[in-house]
Amino acid sequence: MRRLPIHLVLLALVTACSPTPDGPSDTSGELGPEEQVVRAALEQYYADFSARDWDAFASHFHEGATMSTVWMPAPEATPALQISTIPEFVEQAPDGPGSQPIFEERMTDVDIRVSGDLATAWSRYDARFGSPDELMEWSGIDAFTLIRHAGRWRIVSLAYVSDE
């Protein structure tokens, strides 16, 4: 077996871990100013969602934005891909998140990347739904794509899954 000289291995590692000058920024450490603005927008999104303030919730999305997930309409059903516009989601909200006295989603961790006017965020969340007598709790991932337009970061797509 032929081995690479150690200086080539180290050079490859340093190059792979270095940020590109105009490329996405990694937020695994300190958040930069743009990432902080995106994080604040997402925190407000979760607050408005949990408050079931549907007008405020919808304002976090650009026109034409979508929400997507795979779900099972019944225990014996085949999983189905559900893609909804924001008006469709809000229209159905009284039968979903608005149907129980307790509904909350809280962001617990987030990885934000910003390049110019484009941002992506993979957010871990904890959710609670139901009544005091029958409370369901779960965690999951929200994958956001945001675009800054007219000085404001808003969501163009959200794909989400719950942990199994």
Buried (B, 14 or more C-beta within 10 A) or exposed (E): EEEEEEEEEEEEEEEEEEEEEEEBBEBEEEBBEBBEBBBEBBBBBBBBBBEBEBEBBBBBBBEEBBBBBEEEEEEEEEEEEEEBBBEEBBEEBEEEBEEBEBBBBBBEEBBBBBEEEBBBBBBBBBBBBBEEEEEEEEEBBBBBBBBBEEEEBBBBBBBBEEEE
